[in-house]
Structure formats: structure tokens, C-alpha cells
Amino acid sequence: MLDIGLRYCKTPIQSVIDIGANDGHDTRMLAEYFNVEPSSVIAVEAHPQLCEALRENLPGFRIVESAITDHDGIAALAAVNALASNNGVSSLRRRRLATYDYDTMSITTPTQTLKSLIENTDWESVGFVKIDVEGMSYEVLKGAEDRLQDIVALQVETEMIEVFEGQHLHFEVAELLNSHGFVMTYLQRYVTQADTVWVRSECLAQPGEFYTDSMRCETQETTRD
């Protein structure tokens, strides 16, 4: 995904934020992929048990126990047992569509915006942000406010249909990112969701030509929920 989505990105990636980090597998992969030091990587996870795993699995990385959304405060998280095989599906939204039996418990989690998270660092810009937050991608991006323009590239999980009650869908996320100068450079569609990569237009070596190419990017449909 990243090899394709970032192949024309001319701006070096020097920092990473992984929002919805789960047990840290992707966080470590991203640090290795971009060859950045653990101190330049932030792993964000709202589930307290998974945060414990992050602290154990990612020594030296910056761990933030919080949900990222469009406001600072607290919220109820529908949390899946951290030991379950599908432990990455906890959400601030009620699940409307499911192909598995999601047994959840409600826990209170602190919330903050992506703008607040970025401003609590000493980074002038953010290289790469991965967003995997089960129906809340739009709120994460909206909460970045003016700091969205300081991000070079993003990997965003979106939903093509209403998997979570009241959520914003893929086209709304796309419109928001387009309005802030981001170009979709990769799209992989599943039955209900999609994985996308976005690069800020001025960070692309060939913005106009690449935009046309991105509209023809290869897609693959699978049965993943």
C-alpha cells in the first residue's frame, strides 16, 4: 500500500502518528518503513488494556492513552475485550452492521483533538498519520483544524456504508481531505470499508499527472469487514 501510495511523495517522512495503534504491530512497522527513531513516533490508543500492551511492546515510543476526535474531554468507548481475536474494533460509535458477535463493555476514555496532540509535540510538521478508528475518521481529521496542512501524508480507513450509527462515509472524508489540498494516491476497497493513502498536493513530485493516475489506481475487493 505505502509503496504505491507514496511513490511520488517528495517530502521526507520524519515523524509518525499511529491513531488506533492496537498492540503496536503497525506502529513498529511504520517506524521501520520510514526509518524514524522511536522518539519520533506517537502511538495513540483509547483501550486501556491495549495501551498496557503498547508500553510493553514499544519501549522508547511515545504512547498516548486517549481517543482522538473533534473535541477535548471524555467519552464512552464501546470496548472489545483486549484478548479477543477482533480486539481492534472498539469504537466511540455504536456498531450498526456486524458480521461477528462483538461483545463490548462501556468504559470512559479521555479524548483530545489531533490539533491538541500535534501541539503537544515540538514538531513543526508531521510526516505521516495513520488513522484506524472504527467510524470516527472524519472527526479525527476535522479536529486537526489548521494543523491538517502541516501533515505530509495520511493512511485512512474509511467506511463505504454506514457500519456505525451516524458516521460520516468515505465520500465525506474524501471531500474534507480534498478541500485541504490532499490527493488520494491509493484506494483499496473491501465490502464495507476502504484503505486509502493521501498526500498533500505540494508534497507530490508530479501533482497534476499523479492525480490523474490516482483516479485509475488499482482496487481490490475482498470480504474483510
N, C-alpha and C positions, 0 to 999 in steps of 0.2 A: 504493500500500500504506500509506504513512505517513499520508496524508491521511485514510484511513478508520480505521486502527488507533489514531491519536492524536487523533481529533476531539473526544473528551470528556476528554482529559488536561488537567487544570487547573494542573499544576505546570510552570513554565518549564524548558526543557531548556537547561542552561548548560555542559554538557561532554559529550563523546562518546568512547567507546572502540570501535574497529573491530577485532574479533578475527578474523583471517583476511583481512587487508586486501588481499592480492594486489598489484596495481600501484598501488593508491590511488585508483582511479576512484570507488568508493563512498565512501571516506573524504572526498574533496573534496566530493562531492555532499551528504553528511550535514552537513558544516561549513556549506555554503551554505544548506541547507534549514533548519537550526536557527539560522543567523546567529551562529555562535560563532567566536571567534578561533582561528587555528591552534594557539596555545599551550594551548588548552583541548581539544585533540583528540589522542588517542593512537591510532596505527596499529600494530597488532601483526601480525607475520608471521614464520613459522618458516623459510621458504625463504630462504637467504642471497642468492640472485640477485634474488629479488623484493624483498628488503629494500634492495638497492642501487638498484633502480628507485624504491622509495618515497622514499629520501633525495634522489634526483634530481627526482622528480615533485612532492614535497610539502615545499618549503623552509618552515621555520618550524613544521612539525608535529612532534610528538613521536613518534619511531619506536622501536619495541621489537622486537628480533630474538629471538623466543622462541616456543615453543609454550605455550599456556595449557591447563592440565589440572588434575588434582586433587592434584598434588604438585610440589614444587620439586626440581629435579635435572637430569638429562639423559635423552634418549630417542632412539630411532631413528625418523627420518622417512622414509617412502617418498615420495621427492621426484620430481615430474614435471619434465622439462626446462622451464625458465622461458620458453623461446622457443616452446614448443608451444601450439597453439590452446586446449588444455584445461589450461592451466598452473595452474588453481585447484583441482586435485583431489588435491594432496599430502595425506597423512594419517599419523597415528600408528598407524592400524589397517590391516590387510591388507584390500584390497578383495575382497569375495566375489562381487559382482554387477557386471557392467560391460557397457555397450553399445558401448564404444570400446576400442581397444587402448591400455592405459595402460602405457607403458614408464617404469619408475621406477628410481631408484637409492637406496640406503640411505645417509643422512647422519645424523650426530649433531647434535642440536639441544638447546639449553638449554630447560628447562621451568620454569614457575612457575605459581602459582595466581592466580586472579582476585583473591582476597583480598590476596595479596602485591602484585600490580600496583596495586590501588587504594591500598594503604597506602604505596606509594612515591610517591604524589602528595600534594599539600596540599589535596585536595578533601574537603570534609565529606560530600558526596554525589555521586553520578554520575547525570547526566541520562539518557543513552541508551547502550545497549550493543548492538552488532550482533555476532552470533556465526554464523560460517560456517566450520566447522572439520571437515567431512567425517567424520561419525560420532562426534564427540567432544563434542557439545553438552552432554550430561548431565554429563560430567566437568568441563567448564568451569564450569557452574553449581554443581555440588557443591563445587568448590574455592573458591567465593566465600564459603562458610560464612556467618557472621553479617553479612558485608558485602553479601549479596544484598538485605537490607532497606534498604540505602542507595541502591539503583538505582531510578530513576523508571520507566523503560520499556526493553523489550528487543525486538530483532528476532532471531529464532532460526530457523535452518534445521534441520529435523528429518527423520528417515527413517521412512517408514511400514512398510517391510520391512527385513530385515537386508541392507543393502548392504555393510556392513563386518563382518568377523568379530567376534562377541562384543559388538557395540554395544548401547546402550540405544535403544529405539524411541520414536516420538513420544509414545505414551501415558505412558511413564515420565517423559519430560521434562515433560509436562503435569502429571502428579501432583506432581512436585517443585516446579514453579512455583506450582501451586495451594496447596500446603502452606505456601508462604512468602507467601501473600496476593496473588499476581498473577492477573489476569484476562486471558484470551485475547480480544483485541479484533479480531483479523484472522486468517484462515486461507485460504491458497491452496494447494490440493493439486495435486501432479503425480503421475506414475505411481509413482515410488518415494519422493519427498520432499515436503516441505511448507515453505512460508514462513509464519511466524507472527509476530504482534506481541502483546506482553504489557505491561500497565500495572499497577503496584501499586495495589491497590483504593483506598487512601486518597488516591491522586493523581487519581482519576476524579471528575468533577463529578456524575455520576449512577451510582454503582456498582451498585445493585440493578437499576435499569431497564436499564442498559447491558449488564449480564451477560446478561440475557435476550436482548437484541438481538444480542450477540456470538455466541450459540449459533445464530442464524439468519443469520450473516454469509454473504455471497456466496462461493461456492467455484468454482474453475475448474480443470478437469483438463486437463493438456497432456501432451505426450510428452517433456518435459525429463527427463533422467536426474539 
